[in-house]
């Protein structure tokens, strides 16, 4: 393989510029009261991605209200998710929950002939009554084969964080992926990405000569990418630990890299694949340089607003560490505390090495103590979940909803400016209101 030293270093920030450091920071481990958003939320972006899949939540009316209100479905749209309501008869044992579930699935598939992949999504209520959705999925899959495949995963709000819903969903897909029967190496990009982002990455990998490239999740159930010992995969999201483990058990090899957020992260992420394919440094530089330059210019527009500003992260999505790296190194912001629900040291090793020395890193949550630290620090912007945002705004703190970072395409070169704008917008709004 070629020496990539001649190419632009992935540790060179493309925006305002900032220096990194090598030592790994100490971690403040918190084990107290948590503010956790429900894992069912992942359905909101996953149902848009897999066009012939349907997500059937087995839960309560509260589950139904959550995903309906969070998704904001238009009145004329026919969404690809629904809730099989567990009511009093089910809870009291007066009805056979499995028979009821079979009836609901039969009605659904009779009405929606376009469904090729059906996910039975577990919730807190279905787990409380010990409804075995794994057996139900096997039974229903046999019943409706070969037209429809039925899988299951847990979207329970008991999980560490709401993004684990996507991890559980993709992990349930891995055993169904076809086995590759070729000796040719292939690349698998893992994590739900907007179609426009996938297209951009596909073009860049193609220009580099990296591939063939597959994506998980795919746009259609019949497009499931093959996997095997010759598969190498890049994680597009930092919260896919179970999916990565499942892929490794299928023989695939993980390519460690920072995550594709900002020009710097995207360059290092793509370089990991380029190095694995032996791409010459000069070719890598020539292919990525125009996009890197566009990203640098886009990010630089927000430096005047964000440079020198202090940011505080509550643990919510597991995106906190890569986002903090981007803000610190490309926009010269100062992360005061970077909280994350769970720290996967192996997957985040490259990111941890790039965090500023001054940033406090915390894992888990003790919400009252973290609120005290946030109030004491009075950061310029606080990244947190919906449950904390309004109370903190009432106290005069400017906030950014962490869930917006999942709903918005932010990965890749062309989205680097959009990612910076997400943090500039609340500060500009605050300045306008203060006039």
N, C-alpha and C positions, 0 to 999 in steps of 0.2 A: 504494500500500500504506500501511497505517496505521503510525503511529509506536508501537512497542511499549514506549516508555519508561514509560507509565503502569502497565504490568503489573509484577508482581514481577520484579525483576532476576534473570536466570539466574546471575549471579555472587554472589548472596546464598545462603550455605549454609543448609540447612534444619535441621541438627542442632545441634552445639555452636557452630558459627560460627567463621570464620577469614578472614583477608584474603588475597587473591591478589596477583599482581604481573604486570606487563606484559613485562619483558625476557625474551627466550628464553635458557635456560641453556646453558652450554657443555656439550659432549658428550665424554665419555671414550670413545674408540673402541678396542675390544679385538679383537685378532686372534690368538687362541691356542687352546688345547685347549678343546673344548666338551662340555657334558653335554646331549645331545639325545635327547628321547623320540621314538618312531617316529610318523610321520604317519599310519599305519594307525589310530591311536587315534581319529581323527575319526569313523570308522565307528560307534563306540559310541554317539554321540549322533545321528549322521545317520540311522542305520537306524531309529531310533525316530521320526524326524520324517517321512520320506517313506514312508507306510504301504504302498504297493504297489511299492516299490523293493527290489532285492536287490544286495548288495555281494559280488562274487566276487573275492577276493584271489588274484592269481597269484603265489605265493611258496613259501616253504619251510615245514617243520613248525614252525620257530621263529615264523613269522608267525602260523600257526594258534594256537599256544599263547598268543601275546601277546594277540590280540583275544579269545580265549575266556576267558582268566583275567582280563583287564582288564574285560570286560563283565559277568562274574559271572552268566552266563545260568543260569536255573533249569532243573532237570533235565526238567521237563515242558514247557518253552517250546520253540517252534520258531523260532529266530532267523532274521532275514533277512540273514545274512552267512555266508560259508563261505570255505574256502581250497582252490584247485586246487593241489595239491602238486607242485612241481617236484622230481623225484627224480633219482637217479643216471643213469637212462637218458636223461632229458632233457638233463642237464648233459654227458653223454658223446656226445650227438648220435646215440644209438641209436634214438631215437623222434622223430617229427616233432611238435614242441611245438604247432604250430598245429592239427594233426589231433587231438591229445590234448585241446586246449582246446575245440575244436568238439564233441567227444564229451561232455565234462563239461558244457558249456552245454546241449546237447540233453537230457541226462539231467535236469539241474536244471529246465529249463522244462517238461519232460514231467511232472515230479513236482509242480511248484509252478505251477499254472495261474493263481494270483493275481498273479504278477509281471507288471508292465507296464513297468518301467524297470530295466534291468540295467547295473550299473557293473562294468567290468573294472578292478580296482584294481592298478596296478603296484607292485612292491616292489623292494627291493635285488636279490634273486636274479633277478627277471625282467629288470631293467635290465642286470645283469651279462651275461646271455646274449643281450642285444640282441633280446628278443622284442618285436616291433612290435605292441603292443596297440591302437594307433590303427587300423591296417589290419584287425586282428582284429575290432574293434568295428564297423567299416563292413561287413565281410563278414557278421558274425552279425546285424547289424541288418537287412540286406537279406534274410537267410535267414528271419528270424522276424517280419518286418513283415507286417501292420500291428499285430499283437497286442503285440509287445514291441519297445521301442527299446533299443539297446545303446550305451552310451557308455564312455569310458575316462578315467582320470586317474591321476596318480602319487601314491602314499602312501608313497613311499620314505623311510626313515629318514635318508637323506643330506640331506634338506631342512633349512632353517634351524631350524625348530621344528615341533612336532607339530600345531599348529593350521593349518599350511599344507595339511593334508589336506582340511579343510573348504573352504579357498579354492580348491584345485585342483578339488574336486568341483563347487562352484557355478559356477566359471568354465567347466567343461565343459558345464554346463546352458545357459549364456547363448546360444550359437548356436542352440539348439533352441527358444527362447522365441518364441511367435508375435509377429508384427509388429502393433502397434496401428494401427487404421485410422480413428481418431477424432482430432479436433482438441482434444478435452477433455483437460486435464492430469490425470495420474494419479500416485499416489505408490507407490513400491516400497520396502518395508523389506527390507534385505538382511542375511542372517545367520540361522543356525539359532536359533530361540527356542522355549521351552516353549509348549505350547498355551495355558496360562493367561495367559502374558505377551502372546501375540498377541491374545488376546481383550480384554485390558485396553487395549492400544494401539488396537485397532480401535474400541472404544467411545469412547475419548477423541478420536480423529481424527474419528469420526462426529459427536460433539457439537460439535466445532470447525468442522465443515463442510469438512474436508479429505478429498479422495478423488476417485475411488475408490481404495482402498488394496489392494495385493497384497503377498504375502510370498514371498520366495525364500530357502530352498526351501519349496515348498508341501507340504500334507499328502498330496496325491495327484498322480501324474504327469499326470493329465488336467487338473489345476488350474494348470498352468504360466501365470504371469502374462504378459500381453503387454507389449512394450517398444518404444519408438520415440522420436522427437524430442520428443514431448510428455510423456515419462516423467521424473519427478524421483525420485531415490532417496536414502534415508538408510541409512547403514551402521550396523547394530546391533553390529558387532564391529570392532575395529581391525586385524584381520589379513587383510582381504579385498582386498588391493591388486590382485591379478590379476582378481578378479571385477569390481571397480570399473572397471578399465581395459577389460574386455570389454564392460561395459554402456555405457561412454562411446563405444566404437567402434560400438555399435548406435544411438547418437544420444541416449542418456539423459543427464540432467544431475545431477551430484552436488550435494547440499545439505550444505555443510560445517557441522559441529556437533561439540560434545563428545559423548561416548557416554552412553547412557542408564543410567548407574550412579549410584545415589543420587538424592535429590530434585533437587539442583542440576543434575546432568548430564542427567537425564530432562527437566527443564523446558527447558533450553537446546536439547536435541535436538528436542523437540516444537515449540519456538518457531521453529526453522529451517523446519519444514514450514508452520507457521501463517503466518509472514511471507511465504513463497512463495505462499500462497493469499490473502494480503491480509486475514487475520483481524484484527478489531479488538482492540486491547489489552485493553479491558474484557471482551470475550467470552472471550479467552484466560485472563484472570485468573479469571473466574467459573467456567470449566470445570475448570481445573486446581487451583484453590485447595483443595478438599476433599482431593484425593489428596496434594497437597503437605503439607498439615497432618498427615495420617495418617503420611506418610513421616517428617516431622520428629519426631513423637512416638515413632515406632518406633525411629529412630536414636538419639534422646536417651537411651533406656533403657540404652544401652551406653557412654555418655560416661564414667561413673565408672570403668569398667573400662579404657577405651582412651585417654582423653585424657592427653596427655603421654607416652605410650608411643612408643618408637622402633622403626621398622620398616625392614628391609633386604630389597630385592628382587633375587633372582638372575634372570637373563634366561631365560624359559622359554616363556611363552604369548603374548606381545605384549599382554596385558591389563594389564601392570604400570603403565603411565603413567596410564590412567584410574582404576585402583584406588588408586594413590598419591594422586591428586587428591582422590578421595572421602574417603580416610582423613584426609588433612591438613585439608581444608576443612570437613568435616561432623563429624568426630570428634576434631579437634585432635591427631592423632597426628603424629609427626615422621619423615618419610621421610629416612633417612640416605643410602641409595643406591638409585636406581631403575634397575635393569638391564633392558634389553629386547633380544631377539634381533635385531630389525630396527626401525629408526626411520623411519617414513614421515612426513616432516615436513609434507606437505600435509594428510594425513588427521588428523594429531595436532596441528595448529597451535593449535586452540582449547584443547586439553588442556595443551600445553606452556606456554601463557600463564598457566595457573592453578597450576602447580607452585610450591611454596615456593622461595624463593631459596636456601635452605640445602641443598636436595636435590642430591646428585651424580647426574647422569644419565649412564648408560653404555650403549653400543650394542655388540652382539656379546658375545663372552665370551673371557676367559682365566681358566679356572676356578680355577687355583691362586692367581693373584694376587687374584681376587675373594674366595676363601676366606680369604686372609690379611687382607684388609680387613674382612671380616665378623667374623673372630675378634678382631681388634683393637678393633672397635666394640662388640662384645658387645650387639647389639640386643635389645630385649624380645621381638621376634618376627621370624622370618626366613621369607620366602616363597620357596619353591624347588621343584624337581622331586623326584620320588620317590627318585632316585638319591643325592641329597644329604641328604635329610631325616633318615634314620636315623643316619648318621654325625654330623651336627650335633646331633641330640638326645642322642647318646652323650657329646658334649662339653658338655652342659648348656645348649644353646641351644633355645629353643622355636620350633617350625617350623609352617608352614601349607603344605600341598600345593597348589601352584598349579593342578594339574589339577582340583582340587575346584571351582574357580571356573568351570570349563567344564561340569561335570556338574550343577551346582546352578543353578536359575533365580535370577538375580541382577539382571536388567534391570528397570527400571521403578519406579514409586512404591511399589507394594505389596510389592516385594521388597527395598527399601532396608534395612529392619530385618534381613532374613535375611542380607544381605551383611555388615552390621556384626557380626552374631552369629558368622559364620564366623571372624572375627578375635578375637572375645571368647572363644570356646569354648576354644582351646588355652591361653589365659592363665588362665582359670578352672580348667581341668584341672590346670595346673601348680600353682596355689594350693592346690587340694584335695589333691594328692599331697604337698605340702610340709608339710601339717599332721601 
